[in-house]
Amino acid sequence: MDATKTDEREEAVATLGPFGSCPLPIFEHPQIVLGHGSGGKLSAELIEKIFVSRFRNSTLEKMDDQAVLEIGGARLAFTTDSFVVTPIFFPGGDIGTLAVNGTVNDLAMGGAKPLYLAAAFILEEGLPATELARVVDSMATAAQNAGVQLVTGDTKVVNRGKGDKVFITTTGIGVVDRGTQLSADLARPGDKILLSGFIGDHGITILSQRENLEFESTLESDCAALHGLVGAMLDAAAGAVEDFRVMRDPTRGGVATVLNEIAGRSRVGMVLRENEIPVRDSVRGACEMLGLDPLYVANEGKLVAIVAPEIADRVLAAMKRHPLGAESHIIGEVVQQPAGMVLMKTSVGGTRVVDVLFGEQLPRIC
């Protein structure tokens, strides 16, 4: 073979890859930083340029909290999540409760009835067995309360100093037995944005425990399984489940990040009303003292739903009747423009852009 042509071919392979495809997106960060786990812009860049670009398919590209798959005539929801929270015990829950409820919630946000879980544990050498037993007891109680079974799992141990007590990865399967079609690309102008209650409780609780901060009011995580609330909402929309567009639980990155993701995927705008967004005085005070915005603080027992205006009032009424939705509000509307942006009408009469955080506001929060 001609040497010149050989050199040209090797250069082409280096540029296009061995299959002649387009070059993979360039990832501009030489090392992973905590901000890549924030749920914000750095997370989105990591997921798109490192993962999605290599595994691209129509299901993955939906970028929902779960994949809804047609298998044997049934619609199954499938999700996985990892939990690295520190400290592992906190008021309102622990890493075990969080692992079960977080996975149940990801299934529920797809309109699924959660059924089965798998769990993998990475344990650090030196972890007290009593602490591990306490975490597993919490998981067992949370699973029983949610009506799910843990049916398989795995355990690994790493050297002392190479972990942080315990990391848990949970995978969940549920069945979508209603006619719901929920996805982040389905929001439409005129839709209403519903929020199930007070925001920021979980994130501020974790931060206060981690940094030994004391506030006048008691702070407690809102960690809870939301499938019962979701069921009540879908029951209220009986005969019009197609008017449910999308549901999300605003964990990492908070309400602001979730709504920006939906606005971007659906190519719509959103207008929020600050006065309608419930924040506890204790959380608001802590955020003001620490320079944080409650809209970006993680929650573990709240959901955001976008529904057609025709069903918004009756869905809201159903939410308010449920213990986990008593403080629900319609916090805004979906609009045509500006597409991909979230705006907020402030309590003083102004308007501000609610953007996605670039880096990490509160690391290791879930």
C-alpha positions as CSV (number, residue, x, y, z in Angstrom):
1,M,0.0,0.0,0.0
2,D,1.2,3.5,-0.8
3,A,2.8,5.1,2.3
4,T,1.1,8.4,1.7
5,K,-2.3,6.7,1.6
6,T,-1.5,4.8,4.7
7,D,-0.6,8.0,6.6
8,E,-3.9,9.6,5.4
9,R,-5.9,6.6,6.5
10,E,-4.3,6.6,10.0
11,E,-5.0,10.3,10.3
12,A,-8.7,9.8,9.3
13,V,-9.1,7.0,11.9
14,A,-7.6,9.2,14.5
15,T,-10.1,12.0,13.6
16,L,-13.2,10.0,12.9
17,G,-12.8,6.9,14.9
18,P,-12.4,3.3,13.7
19,F,-15.9,3.2,12.3
20,G,-15.7,6.4,10.2
21,S,-18.2,8.1,12.5
22,C,-18.1,11.8,13.6
23,P,-15.6,12.5,16.3
24,L,-16.9,12.3,19.9
25,P,-17.6,15.6,21.6
26,I,-14.6,17.1,23.4
27,F,-14.8,17.1,27.2
28,E,-13.0,20.2,28.3
29,H,-12.3,19.1,31.9
30,P,-9.1,17.1,32.4
31,Q,-10.4,15.8,35.8
32,I,-13.8,15.2,37.4
33,V,-14.8,17.8,40.0
34,L,-17.5,17.8,42.6
35,G,-19.6,20.1,40.3
36,H,-20.0,17.2,37.9
37,G,-22.3,15.7,40.4
38,S,-24.4,18.8,41.0
39,G,-27.2,18.1,38.6
40,G,-26.4,21.5,36.9
41,K,-24.6,22.6,33.8
42,L,-21.4,20.6,34.6
43,S,-23.5,17.4,35.2
44,A,-25.3,17.9,31.9
45,E,-22.0,18.4,30.1
46,L,-20.5,15.3,31.6
47,I,-23.6,13.1,30.8
48,E,-23.9,14.4,27.2
49,K,-20.2,14.4,26.2
50,I,-19.0,11.3,28.0
51,F,-22.0,9.0,28.3
52,V,-24.8,9.8,25.9
53,S,-22.4,10.4,23.0
54,R,-21.2,6.8,23.4
55,F,-24.5,5.0,24.2
56,R,-26.9,7.1,22.1
57,N,-30.4,5.6,21.5
58,S,-33.9,6.9,21.4
59,T,-34.8,5.8,25.0
60,L,-31.6,7.2,26.6
61,E,-32.0,10.5,24.7
62,K,-35.3,11.2,26.5
63,M,-33.2,11.9,29.6
64,D,-36.0,11.1,31.9
65,D,-35.5,9.8,35.5
66,Q,-36.5,6.3,34.2
67,A,-36.8,4.4,31.0
68,V,-40.2,3.1,30.1
69,L,-39.8,-0.1,28.0
70,E,-42.3,-2.2,26.1
71,I,-41.5,-5.9,27.0
72,G,-43.9,-8.8,26.3
73,G,-46.9,-6.5,25.9
74,A,-46.2,-4.8,29.2
75,R,-44.9,-1.3,29.9
76,L,-42.1,-1.5,32.4
77,A,-40.3,1.4,34.1
78,F,-36.6,0.8,34.8
79,T,-34.3,3.1,36.8
80,T,-31.0,3.1,38.7
81,D,-29.5,5.6,41.2
82,S,-26.5,5.9,43.5
83,F,-26.4,7.4,46.9
84,V,-23.3,9.0,48.4
85,V,-24.8,11.3,51.0
86,T,-22.7,12.5,54.0
87,P,-23.4,12.2,56.8
88,I,-25.1,8.9,56.3
89,F,-27.6,9.6,59.2
90,F,-29.6,12.8,59.4
91,P,-32.8,14.1,60.9
92,G,-35.7,12.6,58.9
93,G,-33.8,9.6,57.4
94,D,-30.5,8.1,56.5
95,I,-28.8,6.8,53.4
96,G,-30.8,3.6,53.5
97,T,-34.2,5.3,53.5
98,L,-32.9,7.7,50.9
99,A,-31.8,4.8,48.6
100,V,-35.2,3.1,48.6
101,N,-37.4,6.2,48.5
102,G,-35.3,7.9,45.8
103,T,-35.6,4.9,43.5
104,V,-39.3,4.5,44.2
105,N,-39.8,8.1,43.3
106,D,-37.9,7.9,40.0
107,L,-40.2,5.1,39.0
108,A,-43.3,7.0,40.2
109,M,-42.3,10.0,38.1
110,G,-42.9,7.9,35.0
111,G,-46.4,7.0,36.2
112,A,-45.2,3.5,37.3
113,K,-46.3,1.3,40.2
114,P,-42.9,0.3,41.9
115,L,-42.5,-3.4,42.3
116,Y,-38.9,-4.6,42.8
117,L,-35.5,-3.3,43.8
118,A,-31.9,-4.4,43.6
119,A,-29.2,-2.9,45.8
120,A,-25.4,-2.8,45.6
121,F,-23.3,-1.8,48.6
122,I,-19.7,-0.4,48.6
123,L,-18.5,-0.7,52.2
124,E,-15.4,1.0,53.6
125,E,-13.1,-1.2,55.7
126,G,-13.7,-0.2,59.3
127,L,-17.4,0.7,59.0
128,P,-19.0,-0.4,62.3
129,A,-21.3,-3.4,61.7
130,T,-23.9,-1.7,63.9
131,E,-24.1,1.3,61.5
132,L,-24.5,-1.0,58.5
133,A,-27.3,-2.9,60.2
134,R,-29.0,0.4,61.0
135,V,-28.9,1.4,57.4
136,V,-30.2,-1.9,56.2
137,D,-33.0,-1.9,58.8
138,S,-34.0,1.5,57.4
139,M,-34.0,0.2,53.9
140,A,-36.2,-2.8,54.9
141,T,-38.7,-0.6,56.6
142,A,-38.8,1.9,53.7
143,A,-39.3,-1.0,51.2
144,Q,-42.1,-2.5,53.2
145,N,-43.8,0.9,53.5
146,A,-43.5,1.4,49.8
147,G,-44.8,-2.0,49.0
148,V,-41.7,-3.1,47.1
149,Q,-39.4,-6.1,47.4
150,L,-35.6,-6.1,47.3
151,V,-34.9,-9.2,45.3
152,T,-31.2,-9.2,44.4
153,G,-28.0,-7.3,45.2
154,D,-24.2,-7.2,45.6
155,T,-21.6,-6.2,48.2
156,K,-18.0,-5.0,47.8
157,V,-15.5,-3.8,50.4
158,V,-12.8,-1.2,49.7
159,N,-9.7,-0.3,51.8
160,R,-9.9,2.0,54.7
161,G,-9.8,5.6,53.5
162,K,-10.8,4.7,50.0
163,G,-14.6,5.2,50.6
164,D,-16.8,7.1,52.9
165,K,-18.5,4.5,55.1
166,V,-21.1,3.2,52.6
167,F,-22.2,4.0,49.1
168,I,-25.5,2.4,47.8
169,T,-26.7,1.9,44.3
170,T,-30.3,0.9,43.8
171,T,-32.1,-0.3,40.7
172,G,-35.9,-0.4,40.4
173,I,-38.5,-1.9,38.2
174,G,-42.2,-1.0,38.1
175,V,-45.2,-1.4,35.8
176,V,-46.9,1.4,34.0
177,D,-50.5,0.1,34.1
178,R,-52.2,3.3,33.1
179,G,-52.2,5.1,29.7
180,T,-49.8,7.8,30.9
181,Q,-47.1,9.0,28.5
182,L,-44.8,11.2,30.6
183,S,-41.6,12.8,29.4
184,A,-39.7,16.0,29.7
185,D,-40.3,16.9,26.1
186,L,-44.1,17.1,26.4
187,A,-44.7,20.4,28.1
188,R,-46.9,22.8,26.1
189,P,-47.7,26.5,26.3
190,G,-50.7,27.1,28.7
191,D,-49.8,24.1,30.9
192,K,-49.8,24.7,34.7
193,I,-46.8,23.9,36.9
194,L,-47.6,22.2,40.2
195,L,-45.3,21.8,43.2
196,S,-46.2,19.4,46.0
197,G,-44.9,21.4,49.0
198,F,-42.1,23.1,50.9
199,I,-38.7,23.1,49.1
200,G,-35.2,22.9,50.4
201,D,-35.8,20.9,53.5
202,H,-33.5,18.0,52.6
203,G,-30.5,20.0,51.4
204,I,-30.4,22.4,54.3
205,T,-30.8,19.6,56.8
206,I,-27.8,17.7,55.3
207,L,-25.7,20.9,55.2
208,S,-26.6,21.8,58.8
209,Q,-25.6,18.3,60.0
210,R,-22.4,18.2,58.0
211,E,-21.2,21.6,59.1
212,N,-22.6,21.5,62.7
213,L,-24.8,24.5,62.1
214,E,-27.5,25.3,64.6
215,F,-30.7,27.2,63.7
216,E,-33.5,28.3,65.9
217,S,-36.0,26.0,64.2
218,T,-35.6,22.2,63.9
219,L,-34.7,21.1,60.4
220,E,-35.6,17.7,59.0
221,S,-35.3,16.0,55.6
222,D,-38.5,15.6,53.6
223,C,-37.4,12.1,52.5
224,A,-40.5,10.2,51.5
225,A,-41.8,7.8,48.8
226,L,-44.2,9.7,46.5
227,H,-45.9,6.9,44.5
228,G,-49.0,7.1,46.7
229,L,-49.3,10.9,46.0
230,V,-48.7,10.2,42.2
231,G,-51.5,7.6,42.3
232,A,-53.9,10.1,43.8
233,M,-53.0,12.6,41.2
234,L,-53.5,10.2,38.3
235,D,-56.8,9.0,39.8
236,A,-58.0,12.7,39.8
237,A,-57.3,12.9,36.1
238,A,-59.2,9.7,35.3
239,G,-60.2,9.7,31.7
240,A,-57.7,12.5,30.9
241,V,-54.3,11.0,31.8
242,E,-53.0,12.2,28.5
243,D,-53.2,15.7,30.0
244,F,-50.4,14.8,32.3
245,R,-47.2,16.0,30.6
246,V,-44.3,15.4,32.9
247,M,-43.5,14.7,36.6
248,R,-40.1,15.1,38.2
249,D,-38.8,14.9,41.8
250,P,-36.5,18.0,42.2
251,T,-33.5,16.3,43.9
252,R,-30.0,17.5,42.9
253,G,-30.1,21.1,41.6
254,G,-33.6,21.6,43.0
255,V,-36.7,23.0,41.4
256,A,-34.8,25.4,39.3
257,T,-32.7,22.8,37.6
258,V,-35.6,20.4,36.9
259,L,-37.7,23.2,35.3
260,N,-34.8,24.3,33.2
261,E,-34.3,20.8,31.9
262,I,-38.0,20.5,31.0
263,A,-38.1,23.9,29.3
264,G,-35.0,23.0,27.3
265,R,-36.3,19.5,26.3
266,S,-39.8,20.9,25.4
267,R,-38.5,24.1,23.8
268,V,-40.9,26.2,25.8
269,G,-40.6,29.0,28.4
270,M,-41.8,29.1,32.0
271,V,-43.0,31.8,34.2
272,L,-43.0,31.2,38.0
273,R,-44.6,33.3,40.8
274,E,-42.3,33.6,43.8
275,N,-45.2,34.2,46.2
276,E,-46.6,30.8,45.3
277,I,-43.4,28.8,46.0
278,P,-43.6,27.5,49.6
279,V,-40.4,27.7,51.6
280,R,-40.2,27.2,55.4
281,D,-39.0,30.2,57.4
282,S,-36.2,28.1,58.9
283,V,-35.0,27.1,55.4
284,R,-35.4,30.6,54.0
285,G,-33.4,32.0,57.0
286,A,-30.7,29.4,56.6
287,C,-30.4,30.1,52.9
288,E,-30.2,33.9,53.4
289,M,-27.4,33.4,56.0
290,L,-25.5,31.0,53.8
291,G,-26.0,32.8,50.5
292,L,-28.1,30.0,49.0
293,D,-31.2,30.1,46.9
294,P,-33.9,27.6,48.0
295,L,-34.8,27.0,44.3
296,Y,-31.5,25.2,43.8
297,V,-31.5,23.2,47.1
298,A,-32.2,19.4,46.9
299,N,-35.5,17.8,47.9
300,E,-36.2,14.1,48.5
301,G,-40.0,14.1,49.1
302,K,-41.4,16.6,46.6
303,L,-42.5,16.5,43.0
304,V,-43.1,19.0,40.2
305,A,-45.9,18.2,37.8
306,I,-46.8,19.9,34.5
307,V,-50.4,19.3,33.4
308,A,-52.9,20.7,31.0
309,P,-54.9,23.6,32.4
310,E,-58.1,21.6,32.0
311,I,-57.2,19.2,34.8
312,A,-54.9,21.5,37.0
313,D,-57.5,22.4,39.6
314,R,-58.7,18.9,40.3
315,V,-55.2,17.5,40.3
316,L,-54.2,20.2,42.8
317,A,-57.2,19.4,45.0
318,A,-56.2,15.7,45.0
319,M,-52.7,16.6,46.0
320,K,-53.9,18.8,48.9
321,R,-55.9,15.9,50.2
322,H,-52.9,13.6,50.4
323,P,-50.5,13.9,53.4
324,L,-47.5,14.5,51.2
325,G,-49.2,17.2,49.2
326,A,-51.0,19.3,51.8
327,E,-48.9,22.4,50.9
328,S,-49.2,22.0,47.1
329,H,-49.4,25.0,44.9
330,I,-49.7,26.0,41.2
331,I,-46.5,27.9,41.0
332,G,-46.5,29.1,37.4
333,E,-47.3,28.4,33.7
334,V,-45.7,27.2,30.6
335,V,-45.4,29.9,27.9
336,Q,-44.3,29.9,24.3
337,Q,-41.4,32.4,24.7
338,P,-38.6,32.7,25.7
339,A,-38.1,29.1,24.7
340,G,-35.7,27.2,26.9
341,M,-35.8,29.8,29.7
342,V,-37.4,30.0,33.2
343,L,-38.4,33.4,34.5
344,M,-39.8,34.3,37.9
345,K,-42.1,37.1,38.9
346,T,-40.6,38.2,42.2
347,S,-42.4,39.2,45.4
348,V,-41.4,42.8,44.8
349,G,-42.8,43.0,41.3
350,G,-39.8,42.4,39.2
351,T,-38.8,39.6,36.9
352,R,-35.6,37.5,37.0
353,V,-34.1,34.7,35.1
354,V,-33.9,31.3,36.9
355,D,-30.9,29.7,35.3
356,V,-29.2,26.4,35.9
357,L,-26.2,26.5,38.3
358,F,-22.9,25.9,36.6
359,G,-21.2,24.0,39.4
360,E,-22.0,22.5,42.8
361,Q,-24.0,24.4,45.4
362,L,-24.1,21.6,48.0
363,P,-22.0,18.5,47.2
364,R,-22.7,14.9,48.5
365,I,-26.4,15.8,49.2
366,C,-28.0,12.5,48.1
